[in-house]
Amino acid sequence: MSAALAGLHTAWSAALTLAAQDSARAPLPAQPPIGGPGWTVVVPALLFLVTAAGTWALWRRFADQDDEEE
């Protein structure tokens, strides 16, 4: 039992050490290559609309196909 506790203590110490190291790092000075409302709002909205229209078109195409086979 004490060996299990020692292993748990070691793992917990290692996790805390890594967390402390990560929080002490300075952020990178690089700017993201894309950003702003165009890339965060407009482009995702357009992608959603295109995929929704494609899904709707495929649904209509194959939904009508079942009625013709009978």
C-alpha positions as CSV (number, residue, x, y, z in Angstrom):
1,M,0.0,0.0,0.0
2,S,2.8,2.4,0.8
3,A,4.4,1.8,-2.6
4,A,1.2,2.7,-4.3
5,L,1.0,5.9,-2.3
6,A,4.6,6.7,-3.1
7,G,3.9,6.2,-6.8
8,L,0.8,8.5,-6.5
9,H,2.9,11.1,-4.7
10,T,5.6,11.0,-7.4
11,A,3.0,11.3,-10.2
12,W,1.3,14.2,-8.5
13,S,4.6,16.0,-7.9
14,A,5.5,15.5,-11.6
15,A,2.1,16.9,-12.7
16,L,2.4,19.9,-10.5
17,T,6.0,20.6,-11.7
18,L,4.9,20.5,-15.4
19,A,1.9,22.7,-14.6
20,A,4.2,25.3,-12.9
21,Q,6.6,25.2,-15.9
22,D,3.8,25.7,-18.4
23,S,2.4,28.7,-16.5
24,A,5.8,30.4,-16.3
25,R,6.4,30.4,-20.0
26,A,6.0,33.6,-21.9
27,P,3.5,33.7,-24.8
28,L,5.0,33.6,-28.2
29,P,5.4,37.0,-29.9
30,A,4.0,35.7,-33.2
31,Q,0.7,37.0,-34.5
32,P,-1.8,34.6,-35.9
33,P,-1.8,34.6,-39.7
34,I,-5.6,34.9,-40.0
35,G,-8.0,36.5,-37.7
36,G,-10.7,39.1,-37.3
37,P,-14.5,38.9,-37.9
38,G,-14.0,37.7,-41.5
39,W,-12.3,34.5,-40.5
40,T,-14.1,33.9,-37.2
41,V,-17.7,34.7,-38.2
42,V,-18.2,35.1,-42.0
43,V,-16.1,32.1,-43.2
44,P,-17.6,29.6,-40.8
45,A,-21.1,30.9,-41.6
46,L,-20.5,30.5,-45.3
47,L,-19.1,27.0,-44.9
48,F,-22.1,26.0,-42.8
49,L,-24.5,27.4,-45.4
50,V,-22.7,25.6,-48.3
51,T,-22.7,22.3,-46.4
52,A,-26.4,22.7,-45.4
53,A,-27.4,23.5,-49.0
54,G,-25.5,20.5,-50.2
55,T,-27.0,18.2,-47.6
56,W,-30.5,19.5,-48.5
57,A,-29.9,19.0,-52.2
58,L,-28.7,15.4,-51.7
59,W,-31.6,14.7,-49.4
60,R,-34.1,16.0,-52.0
61,R,-32.4,14.0,-54.8
62,F,-32.4,10.7,-52.9
63,A,-35.8,11.3,-51.2
64,D,-37.5,11.6,-54.6
65,Q,-35.7,8.5,-55.9
66,D,-37.5,6.1,-53.6
67,D,-41.0,7.1,-55.0
68,E,-39.9,6.4,-58.6
69,E,-38.8,2.8,-57.9
70,E,-42.3,1.5,-56.9
